[in-house]
Amino acid sequence: PLRSSQLSAATSAVRTAAPRVCSLRMGELADKYGHLRGAEVEPCDKCVQRFHAEFGKPVPFVFRSPTNEILYSTHLNVVDARWKYDLVWVTGLYSTFDLFFQALEESTRKELFTALMKALKLDPEDVKADAEKVLEWAKGKSEADIVSAVKGEDSSDVGQAFAGATNSEFLYSRNFGAGLIKIMQVVGVEPNSESSKRWAEAFGFRAAESAVTGMSMSKFETDVGVFLSSVEKMQEVMQLFAEVEAREKKKVAERLAEKAAKAAEEATA
């Protein structure tokens, strides 16, 4: 057993180690990005203004929250000096839109997607093509194939995107996590607490203790939990939207029928 003096020394060492590591990391970031200090960073409201100018009409009320989430979170990604466009990230962006806006009419859905991408200064056709490329690559793959790609054993563009996430300078984001979740589903892995922990460990994502729950988990594991909750809520919202749409269409049909009946009466009078 440790003596009290030894225990005190060990505790002191632990307390001072973390700040030193943090200081070293901050020093590395300062060396690499210090020249950007004071540079102008585009605020989120500029991105939002571009979106509304491009879309040109109100977003249906049930889709306003996911629209804002995509705009704000993705804008904060792209203006971060550490961020780099990668295939898994773009798959997450595309699949998030595909999932949460599926209840919209196709024409409105396409217009909204185009407006979102242009607001974010991304090419909508490139985003769609790159995401579909990843999903096509994932077809027929297994979880073991993904792990091999993470280890750098897949030389394809998609495989290298996985390997790049293990780089010490890699910037994790919710879009990247959403891309992993979609790929999980394509390769037949159910996104849940167990599978997200396995994948987080394979990528080397660091776990941190939550101040709220006291549980230790990586950002990816947290995002999987948020995703599952969001899907459940969105299903309820889409059901509501479908009911509202049905009622509105019924009202329109009734008004047209009344007009037709009135016109017929006048014609025979």
LINRACOR-V414336 format. One record per pair of residues at least 4 apart in sequence whose ideal C-beta (glycine too) atoms are under 7 Angstrom apart, sorted by the first residue. I is the first residue (numbers start at 1). J is the second residue. If there is no record, write none. Layout:
BEGIN
i j
I J
I J
END
This chain:
BEGIN
i j
2 6
2 7
2 10
3 7
4 8
5 9
6 10
7 11
8 12
9 13
10 14
11 15
12 16
13 17
16 20
17 21
18 22
19 23
20 24
21 25
22 26
23 27
24 28
25 29
26 30
27 31
28 32
29 33
30 34
33 81
36 81
41 79
42 46
42 79
44 48
44 72
44 75
45 49
46 50
47 51
47 71
47 75
47 119
47 120
48 52
48 71
49 53
50 54
50 118
50 119
51 55
51 71
51 115
51 116
51 119
54 115
54 118
54 119
55 111
55 112
55 115
59 63
59 64
59 67
62 237
62 240
62 241
63 67
63 101
63 104
64 68
65 69
66 70
66 100
66 101
67 71
68 72
69 73
70 74
70 96
70 97
70 116
71 75
71 116
71 119
72 76
73 77
73 174
74 78
74 93
74 120
74 175
75 79
75 120
76 80
77 83
77 173
77 175
78 83
78 120
80 171
82 169
82 171
83 171
85 89
85 90
86 161
86 164
87 91
87 130
87 133
87 134
87 157
87 158
87 161
88 92
88 134
88 161
88 162
88 165
88 176
88 179
88 180
89 93
89 173
89 175
89 176
89 179
90 94
90 127
90 130
90 131
91 95
91 131
91 134
91 135
91 179
91 182
91 183
92 96
92 175
92 176
92 177
92 178
92 179
92 182
93 97
93 127
93 175
94 98
94 127
94 128
94 131
95 99
95 131
95 178
95 179
95 182
96 100
96 178
97 101
97 113
97 116
98 102
100 234
101 109
101 112
103 238
103 241
103 242
104 108
104 109
104 112
105 109
106 110
107 111
108 112
109 113
110 114
111 115
112 116
113 117
113 124
114 118
114 124
115 119
116 120
117 122
117 123
117 124
117 127
118 124
122 127
123 127
124 128
125 129
126 130
127 131
128 132
129 133
130 134
131 135
132 136
133 137
133 158
134 138
134 158
135 186
137 156
137 158
138 183
138 186
138 187
139 186
141 145
141 146
141 187
142 187
143 147
143 187
143 189
144 148
145 149
146 150
146 162
146 183
146 187
147 151
147 202
148 153
148 154
149 153
149 154
149 159
149 162
149 163
150 162
150 163
150 166
150 202
150 203
152 163
154 159
155 159
156 160
157 161
159 163
160 164
164 170
165 170
165 203
166 170
166 203
166 204
172 176
172 205
172 219
174 178
174 223
175 179
176 180
177 181
177 219
177 220
177 223
178 182
178 227
179 183
180 184
180 199
180 220
181 185
181 191
181 224
181 227
182 186
183 187
184 189
184 191
184 195
185 191
189 195
190 195
191 195
191 196
191 224
191 227
191 228
192 196
193 197
193 221
194 198
195 199
196 200
196 220
196 221
196 224
197 201
197 221
198 202
199 203
199 220
200 205
200 218
200 220
200 221
205 218
205 219
205 220
206 218
207 216
207 217
207 218
208 216
209 214
209 216
210 214
210 215
217 221
217 222
219 223
220 224
221 225
222 226
223 227
224 228
225 229
226 230
227 231
228 232
229 233
230 234
231 235
233 237
234 238
235 239
236 240
237 241
238 242
239 243
240 244
241 245
242 246
243 247
244 248
245 249
246 250
247 251
248 252
249 253
250 254
251 255
252 256
253 257
254 258
255 259
256 260
257 261
258 262
259 263
260 264
261 265
262 266
263 267
264 268
265 269
END
